[in-house]
Amino acid sequence: MGSRLTMTMTGIPVLYRKDGPIAWVTLNRPQALNAYNLAMRDELYGILQAVRDDLEVRGMVLCGAGERAFCAGADLTEFGSAPSQTIARQVRWERDVWGIFLSIEKPIIAAVHGYVLGSGVEMALLSDLRIASEDAVFGLPETGLGLVPAAGGTQTLPRVIGQGKALDLLLTGRRITAQEAFALGLVSRVVPRTRLFEEANLVMTNILSAGAQALGTAKRAVAQGAELPLAEALALERRLATSLLAAHKQAGFHRVFPPGYRADSLVH
Ligand code: COA
């Protein structure tokens, strides 16, 4: 596992490796603390499409190369470098990396270490689970730079940790430790640095012991339900649960549940 940390083939801004059903996606600009630049965006866009569409891939772990950072935010050297606002907006629209994150119905774990700043936090928030190593430092410095997070952070952070705590981080730009991130609910596990990738692998392997359809349905229920009033969200859950059971039934229900189990009894 440790070899992933030192995997820094130069010139390739994002590395992609399949290990059985798990796709390991590594942000790979360690010399710039994996700052998110245009080349990284373009590469990540293609890789996330592959993760979404490759039937062999059942889950994805996102991590950063090098010793010091998962991602130190947007590449500051590229700020203002687009030929025009219109072109910049058009390219963002065509390469909607954040939209692709949300379209992946497979589990995604962000395994983060070192600096996790700006778009680093936002990419982690677009993942389903966040595992941090003890040395991780989180922060959203955008407002201090006269900006706001633009990779979903103003929307995803309050949904994950609540509005008050999100505003504390967004408005102050203060940096927090892995332990504080855990206390806020920003990450769900903190592990020693040497165990980060091993833990991500274990958690993903455990997740993948469940069926792809159940995992995808759970993700859809949470994501779509979050946009709805409770009664509608509960109806959505019921519909999704029913169609999942129908799919199991069609595939041969006996393979999933003990003989004699009635499918209908599982939907209340
Ligand atoms: N964009 C472009 N390059 C970056 C970068 C970023 N967001 N963050 C770090 N780097 C580069 C540095 O320029 C430096 O490159 P160099 O060696 O060619 O000079 C290298 O990564 C190492 O960073 P450095 O600043 O020397 O390390 P440090 O330990 O002194 O500080 C940070 C680390 C993360 C505190 C500091 O790099 C930083 O504040 N980065 C910017 C964070 C930020 O504001 N992100 C944008 C959010 S919108």
Residues whose N, C-alpha, C, O or C-beta is under 5 A from the ligand:
A	BS01	COA	Q31 A32 L33 A35 A72 G73 A74 D75 L76 T77 Y115 L117 G118 P141 E142
